[in-house]
Amino acid sequence: MNPSYCRIRIPFDEALIRFAAWNQLPQVGPLVPTDAVKANRLACDDRGNWRGYAVFVSEVSGWTLFEDLSGALGGISASKWLEFAGQDELIVAGYNDAIPYGALVVVSGGCVIREFLEDLQSPEANVNIGLTDLPGEPFGTWIDVAGFVDEDELGFSESGFLWVWGVVGQVTQGG
């Protein structure tokens, strides 16, 4: 498994506009209404290849959630996440149990207050700075981040919108 997401505590419409600008996209969307089960299928062509970068976007308890489907949010530095968050609260978390890898960035009040990265294939890149009051802290290994991601009720939504950019083929509700 390799679930990852970004959630930011701002209204949905504002988050979409900010995300588009941050990714240097000319506009928001197109957004395809769907559910979590169909989102991956819709983000792929008939051969199973990604149509482009894909996120599943939804509102969850006052947060706007961007669930990463295609790896679009991977490998982004904490300083870049800070640019996206500005003064707003942001949590980015994810893991990949195939490599093993776990990462977490927390932004609050215009500062990166927590950065954790454990990549067993590239231990020279590992980072463990700051602490939060998030469940599971202090994180010591990628497995701790995986536990946080798997248990975070704000890191998953049943319904939302598929957003694909860098599109190779047209995305529609029918696939």
Secondary structure, DSSP 4 states (H G I P E B T S, - for coil): ---EEEEESS-HHHHHHHHHHHTT-SSS--EEEEEHHHHHHHTB-TTS-BSSEEEEEEEETTEEEEEESSSTTTT--HHHHHHHHTTS-EEEEEEETTTTEEEEEEEETTEEEEEEEEETT-GGG-EEE---SSTTPSP-SHHHHHHHHHH-TTS--SEEEEEEES-SS---TT-
